[in-house]
Amino acid sequence: MADDTNANRFVPDPQRRIAAATAIGMNALKPMMHFQVSMLRMWADSIERLEANYDKKLEDTAATLEEASDKERAA
């Protein structure tokens, strides 16, 4: 009986094997997820900068048109 118990000790049960494979997969996936999140943050930052530049240009254009109309009225 002692030999039978020792022989089964080295055979991993299926749940342990699945858990180990899952842990390995998650450890391999973590750097890819971090990379994707950083790329998404960069993309969002670029969109925000684009929006800020667009608003600034729109305000500048509106101010220029308003100045031009004021000059036309004065003339």
Backbone as ProteinMPNN parsed JSONL, in Angstrom:
{"seq_chain_A": "MADDTNANRFVPDPQRRIAAATAIGMNALKPMMHFQVSMLRMWADSIERLEANYDKKLEDTAATLEEASDKERAA", "coords_chain_A": {"N_chain_A": [[0.804, -1.186, 0.0], [1.932, 1.222, 0.688], [3.631, 1.72, -1.448], [1.81, 2.203, -3.512], [0.577, 4.601, -2.717], [2.743, 6.388, -2.779], [3.326, 6.323, -5.505], [1.094, 7.556, -6.663], [1.385, 10.067, -5.703], [2.986, 11.687, -7.28], [1.558, 12.099, -9.552], [-0.204, 14.578, -10.995], [-3.408, 15.878, -10.195], [-6.276, 16.472, -12.327], [-7.473, 18.988, -11.85], [-5.481, 20.498, -10.612], [-3.66, 20.586, -12.69], [-5.076, 22.005, -14.626], [-5.384, 24.415, -13.26], [-2.721, 25.185, -13.049], [-2.037, 25.491, -15.754], [-3.744, 27.572, -16.402], [-2.723, 29.602, -14.774], [-0.193, 29.922, -15.918], [-0.935, 30.774, -18.469], [-2.233, 33.204, -17.845], [-0.109, 34.638, -16.752], [1.459, 34.889, -19.018], [-0.203, 36.438, -20.551], [-0.438, 38.865, -19.247], [1.678, 40.915, -19.791], [0.997, 41.551, -22.455], [-1.572, 42.586, -22.164], [-1.011, 44.829, -20.595], [0.454, 46.3, -22.448], [-1.508, 46.765, -24.425], [-3.305, 48.324, -22.967], [-1.713, 50.558, -22.441], [-1.35, 51.499, -25.038], [-3.984, 52.146, -25.669], [-4.4, 54.213, -23.846], [-2.584, 56.095, -24.843], [-3.769, 56.588, -27.329], [-6.225, 57.688, -26.527], [-5.277, 59.997, -25.277], [-4.176, 61.328, -27.472], [-6.496, 61.824, -28.953], [-7.789, 63.578, -27.203], [-5.969, 65.73, -27.251], [-6.191, 66.445, -29.944], [-8.843, 67.287, -29.984], [-8.688, 69.505, -28.271], [-6.958, 71.163, -29.75], [-8.561, 71.54, -31.994], [-10.756, 72.942, -30.886], [-9.398, 75.271, -30.089], [-8.495, 76.314, -32.557], [-10.974, 76.734, -33.729], [-12.05, 78.719, -32.068], [-10.157, 80.749, -32.563], [-10.636, 81.211, -35.279], [-13.283, 82.094, -35.177], [-12.924, 84.455, -33.72], [-11.324, 85.901, -35.502], [-13.086, 86.207, -37.677], [-15.041, 87.726, -36.429], [-13.604, 90.066, -35.854], [-13.082, 90.918, -38.446], [-15.675, 91.47, -39.383], [-16.335, 93.518, -37.651], [-14.524, 95.492, -38.505], [-15.505, 95.941, -41.076], [-17.973, 97.063, -40.512], [-17.165, 99.379, -39.262], [-15.966, 100.711, -41.327]], "CA_chain_A": [[0.0, 0.0, 0.0], [2.797, 2.401, 0.744], [4.125, 1.976, -2.802], [0.705, 2.753, -4.293], [0.396, 5.989, -2.3], [3.877, 7.148, -3.286], [3.22, 6.409, -6.962], [0.042, 8.53, -6.995], [1.759, 11.383, -5.199], [3.631, 12.455, -8.342], [0.625, 12.302, -10.658], [-1.057, 15.718, -10.647], [-4.81, 15.697, -10.536], [-6.649, 17.351, -13.448], [-7.761, 20.349, -11.412], [-4.199, 21.172, -10.421], [-3.067, 20.789, -14.008], [-5.824, 23.092, -15.252], [-5.034, 25.64, -12.538], [-1.354, 25.556, -13.42], [-2.072, 25.986, -17.135], [-4.4, 28.879, -16.367], [-1.774, 30.556, -14.2], [0.845, 30.173, -16.931], [-1.562, 31.588, -19.513], [-2.463, 34.562, -17.346], [1.199, 35.294, -16.64], [1.899, 35.227, -20.369], [-1.124, 37.435, -21.092], [-0.326, 40.135, -18.523], [2.412, 41.964, -20.515], [0.249, 41.967, -23.642], [-2.666, 43.428, -21.705], [-0.428, 46.109, -20.205], [0.798, 47.003, -23.68], [-2.737, 47.227, -25.057], [-3.851, 49.408, -22.152], [-0.893, 51.753, -22.659], [-1.665, 51.996, -26.376], [-5.309, 52.769, -25.583], [-4.232, 55.491, -23.155], [-1.937, 57.017, -25.787], [-4.772, 56.923, -28.33], [-7.172, 58.608, -25.898], [-4.575, 61.264, -25.078], [-4.08, 61.97, -28.785], [-7.836, 62.31, -29.287], [-8.037, 64.75, -26.373], [-5.162, 66.828, -27.78], [-6.808, 66.839, -31.206], [-10.056, 68.035, -29.653], [-8.273, 70.799, -27.725], [-6.454, 71.962, -30.877], [-9.712, 71.886, -32.835], [-11.476, 74.014, -30.201], [-8.573, 76.482, -30.137], [-8.553, 76.842, -33.932], [-12.328, 77.205, -33.956], [-12.159, 80.008, -31.377], [-9.339, 81.715, -33.299], [-11.338, 81.532, -36.523], [-14.45, 82.906, -34.824], [-12.433, 85.775, -33.336], [-10.868, 86.563, -36.73], [-14.27, 86.599, -38.438], [-15.697, 88.799, -35.702], [-12.799, 91.262, -36.071], [-13.285, 91.343, -39.833], [-17.003, 92.074, -39.495], [-16.265, 94.789, -36.929], [-13.805, 96.426, -39.37], [-16.41, 96.273, -42.175], [-18.99, 97.961, -39.984], [-16.526, 100.664, -38.97], [-15.579, 101.37, -42.571]], "C_chain_A": [[0.854, 1.26, 0.0], [3.334, 2.729, -0.637], [3.05, 2.622, -3.67], [0.497, 4.229, -3.96], [1.524, 6.855, -2.843], [3.808, 7.32, -4.799], [2.197, 7.464, -7.363], [0.407, 9.948, -6.556], [2.334, 12.27, -6.307], [2.733, 12.697, -9.553], [-0.297, 13.459, -10.28], [-2.503, 15.459, -11.031], [-5.201, 16.721, -11.61], [-6.92, 18.8, -13.023], [-6.477, 21.142, -11.194], [-3.556, 21.504, -11.754], [-3.755, 21.948, -14.723], [-5.476, 24.418, -14.592], [-3.63, 26.116, -12.917], [-1.317, 26.116, -14.842], [-2.719, 27.366, -17.193], [-3.448, 29.941, -15.829], [-0.675, 30.901, -15.199], [0.285, 31.07, -18.032], [-1.787, 33.018, -19.069], [-1.147, 35.32, -17.193], [1.74, 35.69, -18.012], [1.053, 36.359, -20.945], [-0.925, 38.813, -20.474], [0.486, 41.204, -19.269], [1.682, 42.455, -21.763], [-0.901, 42.887, -23.256], [-2.153, 44.804, -21.284], [-0.078, 46.944, -21.439], [-0.447, 47.567, -24.351], [-3.36, 48.384, -24.285], [-3.041, 50.68, -22.368], [-1.153, 52.34, -24.045], [-3.022, 52.696, -26.382], [-5.226, 54.122, -24.886], [-3.58, 56.523, -24.072], [-2.935, 57.489, -26.836], [-5.77, 57.927, -27.763], [-6.534, 59.978, -25.673], [-4.458, 62.027, -26.397], [-5.43, 62.546, -29.208], [-8.149, 63.577, -28.487], [-7.229, 65.951, -26.865], [-5.735, 67.35, -29.092], [-8.047, 67.692, -30.952], [-9.708, 69.416, -29.115], [-7.759, 71.711, -28.833], [-7.595, 72.423, -31.777], [-10.498, 73.034, -32.203], [-10.713, 75.331, -30.272], [-8.638, 77.122, -31.522], [-9.939, 77.404, -34.235], [-12.547, 78.559, -33.288], [-11.355, 81.091, -32.1], [-10.033, 82.155, -34.58], [-12.546, 82.413, -36.241], [-14.015, 84.321, -34.455], [-11.986, 86.564, -34.569], [-12.061, 87.039, -37.555], [-14.993, 87.747, -37.753], [-14.933, 90.124, -35.88], [-13.012, 91.816, -37.48], [-14.661, 92.01, -39.996], [-17.063, 93.418, -38.778], [-15.582, 95.856, -37.792], [-14.699, 96.863, -40.529], [-17.479, 97.249, -41.725], [-18.41, 99.359, -39.73], [-16.205, 101.43, -40.258], [-16.742, 101.898, -43.342]], "O_chain_A": [[0.504, 2.252, -0.638], [3.482, 3.904, -0.972], [3.354, 3.499, -4.479], [0.261, 5.028, -4.866], [1.27, 7.96, -3.323], [4.197, 8.367, -5.317], [2.424, 8.2, -8.323], [-0.209, 10.916, -7.002], [2.175, 13.49, -6.26], [3.112, 13.42, -10.475], [-1.088, 13.336, -9.345], [-2.779, 14.882, -12.082], [-4.518, 17.731, -11.775], [-6.622, 19.731, -13.771], [-6.397, 22.317, -11.549], [-2.976, 22.577, -11.925], [-3.095, 22.775, -15.352], [-5.295, 25.428, -15.273], [-3.395, 27.313, -13.083], [-0.637, 27.109, -15.1], [-2.281, 28.227, -17.956], [-3.376, 31.047, -16.363], [-0.276, 32.061, -15.305], [0.946, 32.009, -18.474], [-1.554, 33.95, -19.839], [-1.084, 36.516, -17.475], [2.407, 36.716, -18.146], [1.546, 37.153, -21.746], [-1.215, 39.823, -21.114], [0.008, 42.334, -19.371], [1.74, 43.639, -22.092], [-1.173, 43.864, -23.953], [-2.78, 45.822, -21.577], [-0.296, 48.155, -21.457], [-0.448, 48.714, -24.797], [-3.885, 49.32, -24.887], [-3.612, 51.766, -22.468], [-1.172, 53.561, -24.202], [-3.185, 53.729, -27.032], [-5.901, 55.071, -25.285], [-3.976, 57.688, -24.08], [-2.945, 58.667, -27.194], [-6.124, 58.901, -28.428], [-7.186, 61.005, -25.86], [-4.626, 63.246, -26.423], [-5.489, 63.643, -29.762], [-8.706, 64.534, -29.025], [-7.742, 67.07, -26.895], [-5.761, 68.559, -29.324], [-8.267, 68.697, -31.626], [-10.363, 70.397, -29.466], [-8.083, 72.899, -28.859], [-7.596, 73.554, -32.263], [-10.867, 73.988, -32.889], [-11.308, 76.386, -30.49], [-8.817, 78.334, -31.641], [-10.068, 78.423, -34.913], [-13.161, 79.449, -33.877], [-11.82, 82.223, -32.234], [-10.018, 83.337, -34.925], [-12.809, 83.366, -36.974], [-14.673, 85.287, -34.841], [-12.244, 87.764, -34.665], [-12.048, 88.155, -38.076], [-15.504, 88.645, -38.422], [-15.548, 91.178, -36.037], [-13.109, 93.028, -37.676], [-14.774, 93.021, -40.689], [-17.745, 94.341, -39.224], [-16.02, 97.006, -37.805], [-14.662, 98.027, -40.928], [-17.851, 98.157, -42.467], [-19.07, 100.374, -39.952], [-16.18, 102.661, -40.263], [-16.562, 102.478, -44.412]]}, "name": "protein", "num_of_chains": 1, "seq": "MADDTNANRFVPDPQRRIAAATAIGMNALKPMMHFQVSMLRMWADSIERLEANYDKKLEDTAATLEEASDKERAA"}
